[in-house]
Amino acid sequence: MNSGIYTAYSGLKAQSDALEILSNNLANLNTTAFKEEKAFTTYLDQGTAAMQKDEGLGGTINRSVRVAAAVNPETGSLEATGRDLDIAIEARDSFPS
């Protein structure tokens, strides 16, 4: 079967996964202590071995795309709740020496 179909499918799946991450971020926009995820793509070069063997175009179009997500490490804003037992831990940029 043509490997270009697999490449096209991997691109479609990657876009679908990125849309799912975006919709999760939007759904939890007002959720307390929710940290957004950032989507990024990684390329899996499955055709490297084929290119080294000099198999031509068939080996070079056999590339897949995947989406991975990373949680945003930025500190959110602190809000006073007015309850005595609620605490918040504020992150520091550096540790004392």
VMD Tcl script that builds the backbone (N, CA, C; Angstrom):
set m [mol new atoms 291]
animate dup $m
set s [atomselect $m all]
$s set {name element resname resid chain x y z} {
  {N N MET 1 A 0.842 -1.185 0.000}
  {CA C MET 1 A 0.000 0.000 0.000}
  {C C MET 1 A 0.884 1.245 0.000}
  {N N ASN 2 A 0.371 2.315 -0.550}
  {CA C ASN 2 A 1.122 3.558 -0.666}
  {C C ASN 2 A 1.365 4.157 0.715}
  {N N SER 3 A 2.622 4.430 1.042}
  {CA C SER 3 A 2.951 4.981 2.362}
  {C C SER 3 A 2.492 6.427 2.502}
  {N N GLY 4 A 2.194 7.097 1.409}
  {CA C GLY 4 A 1.684 8.461 1.482}
  {C C GLY 4 A 0.329 8.533 2.171}
  {N N ILE 5 A -0.450 7.465 2.087}
  {CA C ILE 5 A -1.740 7.418 2.781}
  {C C ILE 5 A -1.515 7.435 4.283}
  {N N TYR 6 A -0.532 6.696 4.756}
  {CA C TYR 6 A -0.223 6.689 6.178}
  {C C TYR 6 A 0.272 8.054 6.650}
  {N N THR 7 A 1.027 8.714 5.809}
  {CA C THR 7 A 1.503 10.057 6.132}
  {C C THR 7 A 0.335 11.027 6.235}
  {N N ALA 8 A -0.585 10.948 5.298}
  {CA C ALA 8 A -1.768 11.821 5.333}
  {C C ALA 8 A -2.616 11.521 6.565}
  {N N TYR 9 A -2.781 10.244 6.903}
  {CA C TYR 9 A -3.549 9.880 8.096}
  {C C TYR 9 A -2.884 10.414 9.359}
  {N N SER 10 A -1.555 10.321 9.443}
  {CA C SER 10 A -0.874 10.800 10.648}
  {C C SER 10 A -1.042 12.310 10.803}
  {N N GLY 11 A -1.066 13.046 9.691}
  {CA C GLY 11 A -1.317 14.481 9.764}
  {C C GLY 11 A -2.732 14.791 10.223}
  {N N LEU 12 A -3.702 14.023 9.733}
  {CA C LEU 12 A -5.095 14.186 10.144}
  {C C LEU 12 A -5.253 13.875 11.629}
  {N N LYS 13 A -4.634 12.793 12.093}
  {CA C LYS 13 A -4.712 12.409 13.501}
  {C C LYS 13 A -4.045 13.462 14.381}
  {N N ALA 14 A -2.928 14.023 13.932}
  {CA C ALA 14 A -2.224 15.057 14.702}
  {C C ALA 14 A -3.094 16.305 14.850}
  {N N GLN 15 A -3.768 16.714 13.781}
  {CA C GLN 15 A -4.649 17.882 13.860}
  {C C GLN 15 A -5.836 17.606 14.781}
  {N N SER 16 A -6.355 16.398 14.733}
  {CA C SER 16 A -7.465 16.020 15.607}
  {C C SER 16 A -7.035 16.052 17.072}
  {N N ASP 17 A -5.840 15.550 17.372}
  {CA C ASP 17 A -5.328 15.572 18.741}
  {C C ASP 17 A -5.093 16.998 19.223}
  {N N ALA 18 A -4.573 17.855 18.349}
  {CA C ALA 18 A -4.345 19.259 18.721}
  {C C ALA 18 A -5.670 19.962 19.001}
  {N N LEU 19 A -6.699 19.652 18.225}
  {CA C LEU 19 A -8.014 20.229 18.449}
  {C C LEU 19 A -8.605 19.747 19.772}
  {N N GLU 20 A -8.352 18.493 20.120}
  {CA C GLU 20 A -8.822 17.952 21.395}
  {C C GLU 20 A -8.154 18.654 22.577}
  {N N ILE 21 A -6.870 18.936 22.472}
  {CA C ILE 21 A -6.156 19.656 23.528}
  {C C ILE 21 A -6.703 21.071 23.663}
  {N N LEU 22 A -6.936 21.729 22.534}
  {CA C LEU 22 A -7.497 23.076 22.547}
  {C C LEU 22 A -8.890 23.094 23.177}
  {N N SER 23 A -9.740 22.128 22.819}
  {CA C SER 23 A -11.086 22.103 23.379}
  {C C SER 23 A -11.057 21.813 24.872}
  {N N ASN 24 A -10.114 20.999 25.334}
  {CA C ASN 24 A -9.966 20.755 26.772}
  {C C ASN 24 A -9.546 22.035 27.495}
  {N N ASN 25 A -8.652 22.797 26.902}
  {CA C ASN 25 A -8.240 24.076 27.498}
  {C C ASN 25 A -9.415 25.049 27.588}
  {N N LEU 26 A -10.228 25.106 26.538}
  {CA C LEU 26 A -11.379 26.012 26.547}
  {C C LEU 26 A -12.451 25.556 27.542}
  {N N ALA 27 A -12.662 24.257 27.643}
  {CA C ALA 27 A -13.681 23.745 28.560}
  {C C ALA 27 A -13.315 24.009 30.017}
  {N N ASN 28 A -12.020 24.044 30.322}
  {CA C ASN 28 A -11.569 24.229 31.698}
  {C C ASN 28 A -11.020 25.623 31.959}
  {N N LEU 29 A -11.399 26.576 31.132}
  {CA C LEU 29 A -10.878 27.930 31.234}
  {C C LEU 29 A -11.102 28.542 32.612}
  {N N ASN 30 A -12.263 28.323 33.204}
  {CA C ASN 30 A -12.585 28.911 34.502}
  {C C ASN 30 A -12.440 27.929 35.659}
  {N N THR 31 A -11.839 26.772 35.429}
  {CA C THR 31 A -11.645 25.791 36.487}
  {C C THR 31 A -10.483 26.221 37.372}
  {N N THR 32 A -10.712 26.203 38.674}
  {CA C THR 32 A -9.672 26.598 39.622}
  {C C THR 32 A -8.490 25.644 39.528}
  {N N ALA 33 A -7.295 26.199 39.506}
  {CA C ALA 33 A -6.017 25.477 39.500}
  {C C ALA 33 A -5.783 24.653 38.232}
  {N N PHE 34 A -6.526 24.914 37.159}
  {CA C PHE 34 A -6.285 24.208 35.899}
  {C C PHE 34 A -5.109 24.831 35.178}
  {N N LYS 35 A -4.205 24.007 34.701}
  {CA C LYS 35 A -3.072 24.495 33.911}
  {C C LYS 35 A -3.280 24.060 32.470}
  {N N GLU 36 A -3.176 25.001 31.562}
  {CA C GLU 36 A -3.392 24.698 30.161}
  {C C GLU 36 A -2.287 23.798 29.616}
  {N N GLU 37 A -2.632 23.064 28.580}
  {CA C GLU 37 A -1.654 22.257 27.872}
  {C C GLU 37 A -1.343 22.940 26.548}
  {N N LYS 38 A -0.103 22.839 26.139}
  {CA C LYS 38 A 0.306 23.384 24.850}
  {C C LYS 38 A 0.632 22.215 23.932}
  {N N ALA 39 A 0.071 22.241 22.749}
  {CA C ALA 39 A 0.296 21.169 21.786}
  {C C ALA 39 A 1.503 21.505 20.913}
  {N N PHE 40 A 2.288 20.498 20.627}
  {CA C PHE 40 A 3.371 20.668 19.661}
  {C C PHE 40 A 3.514 19.369 18.878}
  {N N THR 41 A 4.024 19.478 17.693}
  {CA C THR 41 A 4.141 18.308 16.829}
  {C C THR 41 A 5.571 17.807 16.795}
  {N N THR 42 A 5.682 16.518 16.665}
  {CA C THR 42 A 6.995 15.890 16.484}
  {C C THR 42 A 6.928 15.046 15.216}
  {N N TYR 43 A 8.000 15.029 14.481}
  {CA C TYR 43 A 8.057 14.258 13.250}
  {C C TYR 43 A 8.833 12.974 13.511}
  {N N LEU 44 A 8.248 11.873 13.113}
  {CA C LEU 44 A 8.921 10.586 13.208}
  {C C LEU 44 A 9.435 10.238 11.824}
  {N N ASP 45 A 10.711 10.273 11.671}
  {CA C ASP 45 A 11.286 10.030 10.349}
  {C C ASP 45 A 11.488 8.536 10.153}
  {N N GLN 46 A 10.436 7.894 9.655}
  {CA C GLN 46 A 10.519 6.459 9.421}
  {C C GLN 46 A 11.274 6.136 8.139}
  {N N GLY 47 A 11.477 7.136 7.314}
  {CA C GLY 47 A 12.140 6.887 6.045}
  {C C GLY 47 A 13.638 7.024 6.090}
  {N N THR 48 A 14.210 7.235 7.280}
  {CA C THR 48 A 15.653 7.424 7.374}
  {C C THR 48 A 16.411 6.207 6.860}
  {N N ALA 49 A 15.997 5.050 7.281}
  {CA C ALA 49 A 16.680 3.831 6.831}
  {C C ALA 49 A 16.536 3.656 5.331}
  {N N ALA 50 A 15.358 3.978 4.814}
  {CA C ALA 50 A 15.124 3.850 3.377}
  {C C ALA 50 A 15.990 4.835 2.597}
  {N N MET 51 A 16.146 6.066 3.132}
  {CA C MET 51 A 16.970 7.057 2.442}
  {C C MET 51 A 18.434 6.630 2.459}
  {N N GLN 52 A 18.868 6.010 3.556}
  {CA C GLN 52 A 20.256 5.559 3.631}
  {C C GLN 52 A 20.518 4.428 2.634}
  {N N LYS 53 A 19.474 3.653 2.346}
  {CA C LYS 53 A 19.603 2.572 1.373}
  {C C LYS 53 A 19.396 3.071 -0.052}
  {N N ASP 54 A 19.114 4.374 -0.178}
  {CA C ASP 54 A 18.911 5.006 -1.474}
  {C C ASP 54 A 17.729 4.379 -2.211}
  {N N GLU 55 A 16.567 4.287 -1.518}
  {CA C GLU 55 A 15.375 3.731 -2.129}
  {C C GLU 55 A 14.535 4.789 -2.830}
  {N N GLY 56 A 15.006 6.020 -2.849}
  {CA C GLY 56 A 14.323 7.056 -3.595}
  {C C GLY 56 A 13.148 7.677 -2.867}
  {N N LEU 57 A 12.173 8.162 -3.649}
  {CA C LEU 57 A 11.046 8.918 -3.119}
  {C C LEU 57 A 10.173 8.089 -2.183}
  {N N GLY 58 A 10.029 6.801 -2.428}
  {CA C GLY 58 A 9.193 5.952 -1.585}
  {C C GLY 58 A 9.627 5.975 -0.130}
  {N N GLY 59 A 10.896 6.105 0.124}
  {CA C GLY 59 A 11.379 6.150 1.496}
  {C C GLY 59 A 11.273 7.522 2.123}
  {N N THR 60 A 11.324 8.571 1.317}
  {CA C THR 60 A 11.320 9.915 1.887}
  {C C THR 60 A 9.931 10.424 2.233}
  {N N ILE 61 A 8.875 9.922 1.586}
  {CA C ILE 61 A 7.542 10.412 1.920}
  {C C ILE 61 A 6.928 9.656 3.092}
  {N N ASN 62 A 7.604 8.661 3.582}
  {CA C ASN 62 A 7.074 7.850 4.671}
  {C C ASN 62 A 7.411 8.502 6.011}
  {N N ARG 63 A 6.804 9.646 6.275}
  {CA C ARG 63 A 7.022 10.370 7.520}
  {C C ARG 63 A 5.702 10.467 8.268}
  {N N SER 64 A 5.783 10.357 9.577}
  {CA C SER 64 A 4.578 10.465 10.394}
  {C C SER 64 A 4.680 11.687 11.279}
  {N N VAL 65 A 3.531 12.201 11.671}
  {CA C VAL 65 A 3.457 13.356 12.555}
  {C C VAL 65 A 2.689 12.937 13.786}
  {N N ARG 66 A 3.157 13.344 14.950}
  {CA C ARG 66 A 2.438 13.085 16.193}
  {C C ARG 66 A 2.337 14.376 16.978}
  {N N VAL 67 A 1.292 14.472 17.769}
  {CA C VAL 67 A 1.101 15.629 18.636}
  {C C VAL 67 A 1.384 15.205 20.061}
  {N N ALA 68 A 2.160 16.006 20.741}
  {CA C ALA 68 A 2.410 15.799 22.159}
  {C C ALA 68 A 1.952 17.056 22.888}
  {N N ALA 69 A 1.684 16.926 24.161}
  {CA C ALA 69 A 1.215 18.071 24.938}
  {C C ALA 69 A 2.126 18.278 26.133}
  {N N ALA 70 A 2.348 19.514 26.464}
  {CA C ALA 70 A 3.131 19.870 27.646}
  {C C ALA 70 A 2.303 20.834 28.479}
  {N N VAL 71 A 2.341 20.645 29.787}
  {CA C VAL 71 A 1.590 21.515 30.687}
  {C C VAL 71 A 2.347 22.820 30.841}
  {N N ASN 72 A 1.624 23.921 30.771}
  {CA C ASN 72 A 2.211 25.255 30.926}
  {C C ASN 72 A 2.721 25.412 32.365}
  {N N PRO 73 A 4.014 25.662 32.570}
  {CA C PRO 73 A 4.555 25.734 33.930}
  {C C PRO 73 A 4.375 27.087 34.622}
  {N N GLU 74 A 3.770 28.048 33.950}
  {CA C GLU 74 A 3.627 29.377 34.546}
  {C C GLU 74 A 2.693 29.341 35.755}
  {N N THR 75 A 2.998 30.177 36.743}
  {CA C THR 75 A 2.180 30.257 37.939}
  {C C THR 75 A 0.928 31.068 37.656}
  {N N GLY 76 A -0.195 30.566 38.111}
  {CA C GLY 76 A -1.455 31.276 37.933}
  {C C GLY 76 A -1.606 32.381 38.961}
  {N N SER 77 A -2.682 33.120 38.858}
  {CA C SER 77 A -2.918 34.212 39.800}
  {C C SER 77 A -3.482 33.659 41.102}
  {N N LEU 78 A -3.161 34.326 42.209}
  {CA C LEU 78 A -3.665 33.926 43.521}
  {C C LEU 78 A -4.902 34.746 43.850}
  {N N GLU 79 A -5.897 34.080 44.412}
  {CA C GLU 79 A -7.137 34.743 44.795}
  {C C GLU 79 A -7.438 34.463 46.250}
  {N N ALA 80 A -7.846 35.474 46.968}
  {CA C ALA 80 A -8.252 35.288 48.357}
  {C C ALA 80 A -9.640 34.660 48.377}
  {N N THR 81 A -9.798 33.587 49.167}
  {CA C THR 81 A -11.090 32.898 49.238}
  {C C THR 81 A -11.895 33.305 50.462}
  {N N GLY 82 A -11.214 33.844 51.467}
  {CA C GLY 82 A -11.904 34.233 52.686}
  {C C GLY 82 A -12.114 33.080 53.653}
  {N N ARG 83 A -11.612 31.893 53.333}
  {CA C ARG 83 A -11.749 30.743 54.218}
  {C C ARG 83 A -10.442 30.535 54.970}
  {N N ASP 84 A -10.539 30.230 56.259}
  {CA C ASP 84 A -9.355 30.143 57.121}
  {C C ASP 84 A -8.415 28.991 56.763}
  {N N LEU 85 A -8.914 27.899 56.258}
  {CA C LEU 85 A -8.076 26.726 56.015}
  {C C LEU 85 A -7.544 26.633 54.586}
  {N N ASP 86 A -7.865 27.580 53.725}
  {CA C ASP 86 A -7.338 27.580 52.361}
  {C C ASP 86 A -5.943 28.187 52.343}
  {N N ILE 87 A -5.010 27.505 51.658}
  {CA C ILE 87 A -3.646 28.023 51.536}
  {C C ILE 87 A -3.248 28.027 50.059}
  {N N ALA 88 A -2.235 28.787 49.755}
  {CA C ALA 88 A -1.660 28.813 48.402}
  {C C ALA 88 A -0.157 28.826 48.541}
  {N N ILE 89 A 0.496 28.128 47.644}
  {CA C ILE 89 A 1.964 28.104 47.631}
  {C C ILE 89 A 2.415 28.876 46.406}
  {N N GLU 90 A 3.197 29.894 46.633}
  {CA C GLU 90 A 3.684 30.722 45.532}
  {C C GLU 90 A 5.075 30.245 45.125}
  {N N ALA 91 A 5.269 30.008 43.857}
  {CA C ALA 91 A 6.558 29.523 43.357}
  {C C ALA 91 A 7.582 30.647 43.350}
  {N N ARG 92 A 8.825 30.265 43.572}
  {CA C ARG 92 A 9.931 31.230 43.496}
  {C C ARG 92 A 10.742 30.951 42.264}
  {N N ASP 93 A 11.347 31.996 41.727}
  {CA C ASP 93 A 12.139 31.831 40.513}
  {C C ASP 93 A 13.450 31.102 40.765}
  {N N SER 94 A 14.024 31.282 41.933}
  {CA C SER 94 A 15.296 30.634 42.218}
  {C C SER 94 A 15.346 30.207 43.673}
  {N N PHE 95 A 16.173 29.240 43.940}
  {CA C PHE 95 A 16.348 28.759 45.305}
  {C C PHE 95 A 17.449 29.551 45.990}
  {N N PRO 96 A 17.345 29.741 47.313}
  {CA C PRO 96 A 18.415 30.463 48.002}
  {C C PRO 96 A 19.708 29.654 48.002}
  {N N SER 97 A 20.813 30.340 47.945}
  {CA C SER 97 A 22.123 29.650 47.905}
  {C C SER 97 A 22.576 29.263 49.288}
}
mol reanalyze $m
mol bondsrecalc $m
mol representation Tube
mol addrep $m
